[in-house]
Amino acid sequence: MVEINDSFSFNTSPATFIDEEACTGCGLCVKVCPAKTLSILKGKAEVTGPHSLRCGHCAAVCPEGAIFVRGMDPEMDKFDSISGDVDFVFGEGSHGPTPEAVAALMRHRRSCRVYDKRPVEKSLLEDLVKIGVTAPSGTNCQPWFFILLEDRDAVESLGEGVAKFYSLLNRVSSMRTARLVSKFFPGDPLGTYYRDFYETVEDGLRDYERSGRDRLFHEAPACILVGAEEKASTPREDALLATQNIILAAESLGLGTCLIGLAVEAVRNDPRLQRRLGLSRGEKIHSVIALGY
């Protein structure tokens, strides 16, 4: 199991550096800066604001390559599983993929529940994380972290922990007295679970005990857990945006994916699973992505 973190704090001091000799004073960087960090003084761009989002828009739009933003890791733009040019160009006349190509990719993706036994390369999983962190995040704080389950054994280990959680939950929810007490809580959580999920989960647990059939991860050989630090302004949204990037990129690379909501709820509510995954206080998992060919 490998954990990958990628985050920095908003409201930090500017980390923008300008090559005065290369700068032509065109002013494009000033126009695109959302934090008003830059100004044109004496015909050159200059850092004048006290804060920076470190979004890199200024460096991306500069036609002379005169701007460098510290904290933007160049290794995040290098991929083992993608051989073509991934450089981006901003400015007049530039564009990304065609709308048809984007729509086709989104429509092509399906939740996959049948996987080959072939393992997913670690380098490919790491490439998916690199693509995941190109997603937007509130105030660009990038609060996310990623846990990679690189092989079937690691996925099964998590599955066993999830099964134990639901075995206990099913025992409790099957008690009429416990469900009566639950009605006094907002949303009647135990009663709602019993009505909507108990039977399906119980059937899956029995199937797993009898035959070892994995109806949770569907025998997927790998998994990515996407989490975020709760101190961020929009942690759940940030993690789910990164998740969408990952599942679309996986589709383009020939991988199937499936979001496992039951695993998310188990990790959120079971301290044993949180310890097993090495989660710190204030860190929450917001999506669990099963992956495989």
C-alpha positions in Angstrom: 0.0 0.0 0.0 1.4 3.4 -1.0 0.1 6.8 0.1 0.5 9.8 -2.1 -0.1 13.3 -0.8 -0.2 16.5 -2.8 -1.2 19.6 -1.0 -0.2 23.1 0.0 -1.9 25.9 1.9 -3.7 28.9 0.6 -2.9 32.4 1.6 0.9 31.8 1.5 3.4 34.4 0.5 4.0 34.8 -3.2 6.1 32.1 -4.8 6.3 33.7 -8.2 9.7 34.6 -9.8 10.1 36.7 -12.9 13.1 36.8 -15.3 13.4 40.5 -15.9 15.5 40.1 -19.0 13.0 37.7 -20.6 9.9 39.7 -19.6 8.5 41.9 -22.4 5.9 43.6 -20.2 3.0 42.3 -22.3 0.8 42.2 -19.2 -0.9 38.9 -19.9 0.2 37.5 -16.5 -1.4 40.5 -14.8 -4.7 39.9 -16.6 -5.0 36.2 -15.6 -3.8 36.5 -12.0 -6.8 35.8 -9.7 -5.0 37.0 -6.6 -3.8 40.4 -8.0 -0.2 39.3 -7.2 1.4 40.9 -10.2 1.6 44.4 -11.7 3.4 46.0 -14.6 6.0 48.5 -13.2 8.5 50.3 -15.5 7.5 48.1 -18.4 8.1 44.8 -16.6 6.0 42.4 -14.6 6.7 42.5 -10.9 5.4 40.7 -7.8 3.5 43.4 -5.8 0.7 41.5 -4.0 1.2 39.9 -0.5 -0.5 36.6 -1.4 -0.6 34.0 -4.1 -2.9 31.1 -5.1 0.1 29.4 -6.7 -2.2 28.4 -9.5 0.4 28.8 -12.2 -1.8 30.8 -14.6 0.8 33.5 -15.0 3.5 31.0 -16.0 1.1 29.2 -18.4 0.1 32.3 -20.3 3.6 33.9 -20.5 4.7 33.8 -24.2 8.3 34.2 -23.2 8.6 31.6 -20.4 9.7 34.4 -18.1 7.7 33.3 -15.0 8.4 30.4 -12.6 6.0 29.5 -9.7 7.6 27.6 -6.8 5.6 24.7 -5.5 4.6 23.4 -8.9 6.4 20.0 -9.2 7.6 19.4 -12.8 7.6 15.6 -12.1 3.8 15.8 -12.0 3.8 16.5 -15.8 5.8 13.3 -16.5 3.9 10.1 -17.3 5.0 6.6 -17.8 1.8 5.4 -19.4 1.3 8.3 -21.9 3.9 8.6 -24.7 2.5 11.6 -26.6 2.9 15.4 -26.0 1.0 16.6 -23.0 2.3 20.2 -23.0 -0.5 22.8 -22.8 -0.6 26.2 -24.5 -2.8 29.1 -23.4 -3.5 32.1 -25.5 -5.4 33.2 -28.6 -6.2 30.3 -30.9 -5.2 27.6 -28.4 -7.7 24.8 -27.6 -7.9 21.4 -25.9 -9.6 18.3 -27.2 -12.7 18.6 -29.4 -16.1 18.6 -27.7 -16.8 15.4 -29.6 -13.8 13.7 -28.1 -14.6 14.8 -24.6 -18.3 13.8 -24.9 -17.3 10.4 -26.4 -15.0 9.6 -23.5 -17.6 10.5 -20.9 -20.3 8.5 -22.7 -18.0 5.5 -23.1 -17.2 5.2 -19.4 -19.2 2.6 -17.6 -19.0 1.2 -14.1 -17.0 -2.0 -14.6 -17.8 -5.1 -12.5 -15.9 -7.7 -14.5 -12.1 -7.6 -14.4 -9.1 -9.5 -15.7 -6.7 -11.0 -13.1 -3.9 -9.0 -14.8 -2.3 -6.6 -12.3 -2.3 -2.9 -12.9 1.2 -1.4 -13.1 2.1 0.8 -10.1 3.4 3.5 -12.6 0.0 3.6 -14.2 -1.8 4.1 -10.9 0.6 6.9 -10.1 0.0 8.5 -13.5 -3.8 8.4 -12.7 -3.0 10.3 -9.4 -1.0 12.9 -11.4 -4.0 13.4 -13.7 -6.3 13.5 -10.7 -4.6 16.5 -9.1 -5.1 18.6 -12.2 -8.7 19.0 -11.0 -9.8 22.3 -9.5 -10.0 22.7 -5.7 -11.5 25.4 -3.5 -9.0 28.3 -3.2 -6.5 26.0 -4.9 -5.6 24.5 -1.5 -5.4 21.0 -3.0 -6.3 19.2 0.2 -6.4 15.7 -1.3 -4.4 12.6 -0.6 -4.4 9.3 -2.4 -3.9 5.7 -1.1 -3.0 3.1 -3.7 -3.9 -0.5 -3.2 -1.5 -1.9 -5.8 -2.4 -5.6 -5.8 -5.3 -8.0 -5.2 -4.0 -9.0 -1.7 -4.2 -5.3 -0.6 -7.7 -5.0 -2.0 -8.8 -8.2 -0.3 -7.4 -7.0 3.0 -9.5 -3.8 2.8 -12.5 -5.9 1.7 -12.2 -8.1 4.8 -12.2 -5.1 7.0 -15.2 -3.7 5.3 -17.0 -7.0 5.6 -16.4 -7.0 9.4 -17.9 -3.6 9.7 -21.0 -4.5 7.8 -21.4 -7.8 9.7 -21.5 -5.8 12.9 -23.8 -3.2 11.4 -26.2 -5.9 10.2 -26.4 -7.6 13.6 -27.2 -4.3 15.2 -29.7 -3.1 12.6 -31.5 -6.5 12.8 -32.4 -5.7 16.4 -35.9 -4.2 16.6 -35.0 -2.3 19.8 -32.0 -0.6 18.1 -34.2 0.5 15.2 -36.7 1.9 17.5 -34.0 4.0 19.2 -32.7 5.1 15.8 -36.1 6.8 15.1 -35.2 9.5 17.7 -32.1 10.5 15.6 -32.4 12.8 12.6 -33.0 10.8 9.4 -33.4 7.5 11.4 -30.0 6.3 10.2 -30.2 2.7 11.4 -33.8 2.2 10.2 -33.0 3.7 6.8 -30.0 1.4 6.4 -32.1 -1.6 7.4 -34.8 -0.9 4.9 -32.5 0.1 2.0 -29.3 -2.0 2.4 -29.6 -4.8 5.0 -30.9 -7.5 2.7 -28.5 -6.9 -0.1 -25.5 -6.6 2.2 -26.5 -9.7 4.2 -26.8 -11.7 0.9 -23.3 -10.5 -0.1 -21.8 -11.4 3.2 -23.2 -14.9 3.0 -22.0 -15.3 -0.5 -18.5 -14.2 0.6 -18.4 -16.6 3.5 -19.6 -19.6 1.4 -17.7 -19.1 -1.8 -15.3 -16.3 -1.3 -17.0 -14.4 -4.1 -16.2 -10.7 -3.9 -19.4 -8.7 -4.6 -17.9 -5.5 -3.2 -14.8 -4.9 -5.3 -15.8 -7.4 -8.0 -12.4 -9.1 -8.0 -10.7 -5.8 -9.0 -6.9 -6.2 -8.8 -6.2 -2.6 -7.7 -7.9 0.3 -5.9 -7.3 4.0 -5.4 -8.8 5.7 -2.3 -9.2 9.5 -2.6 -9.4 11.6 0.5 -9.1 15.2 1.7 -8.2 17.1 4.8 -11.3 18.5 6.4 -9.7 21.9 7.2 -10.1 22.7 3.5 -12.9 25.0 2.3 -14.6 22.3 0.2 -12.8 19.0 0.9 -15.5 16.6 -0.3 -16.0 18.4 -3.6 -12.3 18.6 -4.2 -11.8 14.9 -3.7 -14.8 14.0 -5.9 -13.5 16.3 -8.7 -10.1 14.5 -8.6 -12.0 11.2 -8.6 -13.8 12.2 -11.9 -10.4 13.0 -13.4 -9.1 9.6 -12.4 -12.0 7.5 -13.7 -12.1 9.4 -17.1 -8.3 9.1 -17.5 -8.5 5.4 -16.6 -11.1 4.8 -19.3 -8.8 6.4 -21.9 -5.9 4.1 -20.8 -8.0 0.9 -21.2 -8.9 0.5 -17.5 -12.4 -0.1 -16.1 -13.4 1.5 -12.9 -16.2 1.3 -10.3 -16.9 3.6 -7.4 -17.5 1.5 -4.2 -19.7 3.6 -1.9 -20.2 0.9 0.7 -16.4 0.9 1.3 -16.4 4.7 1.7 -19.1 4.5 4.5 -17.2 1.7 6.2 -13.9 3.6 6.3 -15.7 6.8 7.5 -17.3 5.0 10.4 -14.8 2.3 11.5 -11.8 3.5 13.5 -10.1 0.2 12.9 -10.2 0.7 9.1 -9.0 4.3 9.6 -6.0 3.0 11.5 -5.3 0.3 9.0 -5.2 2.9 6.2 -3.0 5.2 8.3 -5.5 8.1 8.3 -4.7 11.0 10.6 -7.2 13.1 12.5 -9.0 15.4 10.1 -8.5 13.2 7.1 -11.5 11.6 5.4 -11.9 9.2 2.5 -14.5 10.5 0.0 -14.2 7.9 -2.8 -13.0 4.4 -3.3 -12.2 3.5 -6.9 -11.9 -0.2 -8.0 -9.6 -0.5 -11.1 -8.6 -3.2 -13.5 -8.3 -4.2 -17.1 
